[in-house]
Amino acid sequence: MDPIYVTGHRNPDTDSIVAAMAYAALRNACGDREYVAACLGRVSDETQLVLDRFGFQPPRHIADMFTQVRDLTYDTPPLLGPSVTVGRAWETLQQERSNTAIPVAREDGTLYGMLSREDIANYNMELATVGELDEVPLFNVLSVLEGRVLNEAGEHTDTIQGELVIALPQSRDNLLFNRKDSIILCGHQPDMIRRALEMNVNALVVCQAEVDEELRSLPTTTCLICTPHDAYRAARLIFQSVPIDRICRTQELVCFHLDDRIDDVKEQVLQHREPCYPILDENEKVVGVLTRYHLLRPKRKRVVLVDHNEIAQSVPGLEEAEIVEIIDHHRLADIQTGTPIYMRNEPVGSTNPIIAGMFQERGLMPSTGMAGMMAAAILSDTVMFKSPTCTERDKRMAERMARIANVSLDELGKAIFSASVGNRSAKDLLFTDYKEFHIAGHDLAVAQITCVDSPSMAQRKEEFLTIMQQTAKKNGYDLLILMLTDVLLEGTQIIYVGDDDTIQQAFNVVPKDNTAFLPRVMSRKKQVIPMLSALWG
């Protein structure tokens, strides 16, 4: 069953992580077992504190949603070892009618070569003109002939080689053998058998006949074999005893890995016109084969977006994925879908009240641990109900979740916002809750650090500015803002890189040395972004 990933935005906050986990738990509890919670970045210290408190592990990390080889319905034919006979390989190819070639793998599963029908056909045509075997393992010969060894010399023989001669009929002297390095095929012909054993030919295959004990006991170096097949069939079969490592292709192989993007694979396939290509996993082991047919309709990854609906904030490769649902509490942005989808966007301060309401609608009670995490996520995103985005619904749902989890909202909120940030690097703090935006032709980013002691954080201004200037230059931002949101002061100290007039006009403050204090500003989405949007039109 292919997973449906439920993921929040990049640089996820607590609301984003918990929303993904809660919605996946809701859908799975209702019988849709393919939903998997995921995250796009590092789990913050605050979020880890919440996860640890309620006994949960962080969700699976995913890097992108690009369509990869692993998303294709590729073929998985049997893997053959290099020592397998041509005959057995041909039987395998006949059973795998949809594959024109099959992988040859070493004992550890890594790729040795590729064997195609064309390789076997070319080998058979060469044998038609040469008619000689070159040191073929005796086990292989016995296998294809369904034969058995009849004398002592055969028990000490490991390989056989030489020109193949069918010594029939015995009355035709010109058809008889005269070379010691020969493999003789004959029937019930005691005189012919004796002559071959006395000449010490390399091997003697007796077809559909018994050999007297006297002949079997003759001193000789000849490997004596009997087979139930007639001479004509045995002559054909014996050439199929050659190991496939001698005829399969081992050089200049084009192969792909499970993580390769389909766009890159298509370019390679256009340059190389192979019938099929081996697929390898991260350990270089063969897992299947790929043909052009598999690239016609690749299967896209499926994803549910929570706590965002902007491409710049979402998973890389989203354009190649199938968006199944969107559950959010932000402004509608630029994500487009090819077909109608389920979308739920409500004006609340956190995504988790929406998902908690969906639990109620389905008559399902979240577990005590999940309820505790959802309460913590609402407290985090509404800054303990002090954010202007906070609604009565946020408060009521947080109180309900706290009752289910048997926790105190006041104590839980203080624990969340007292999480230590002093020992973390400026770069780590800047990118913990960091979002990019595109507004009326302007590219910008706004990071937010929620704390209980913004003056001490502001003392690291020069550290922040150095990283912010480098980031703004690298990404071509018009503006980069860091919000130091203080729960106790109920305001935000901003540090910014960009135009002073923009800050002054947007927030009606007089900035100084790349900083300004914004009283009663607690929300990025409801107070900062709307002001910039109004300024730039």
Secondary structure, 3 states (H helix, E strand, C coil): CCCEEEECCCCCCHHHHHHHHHHHHHHHHCCCCCEEEEECCCCCHHHHHHHHHHCCCCCEECCCCCCEHHHCCCECCCCECCCCEHHHHHHHHHHCCCCCEEEEECCCCEEEEEEEHHHHHHHHHHHHHHCEEEEEEHHHHHHHHCCEECCHHHHCCCEEEEEEEECCCCCCHHHCCCCCCEEEEECCCHHHHHHHHHHCCCEEEEECCCCCHHHHCCCCCCEEEEECCCHHHHHHHHHCCCEHHHCCECCCCCCEECCCEHHHHHHHHHHCCCCCEEEECCCCEEEEEECHHHHCCCCCCEEEEECCCCHHHCCCCHHHCEEEEEEECCCCCCCCCCCCCEEEECCCCCCHHHHHHHHHHCCCCCCHHHHHHHHHHHHHHCCCCCCCCCCHHHHHHHHHHHHHHCCCHHHHHHHHHCCCCCCCCHHHHHCCCEEEEEECCEEEEEEEEEECCHHHHHCCHHHHHHHHHHHHHHHCCCEEEEEEEECCCCEEEEEEECCHHHHHHHHCCCCECCEEEEECCCCHHHHHHHHHHHHHC
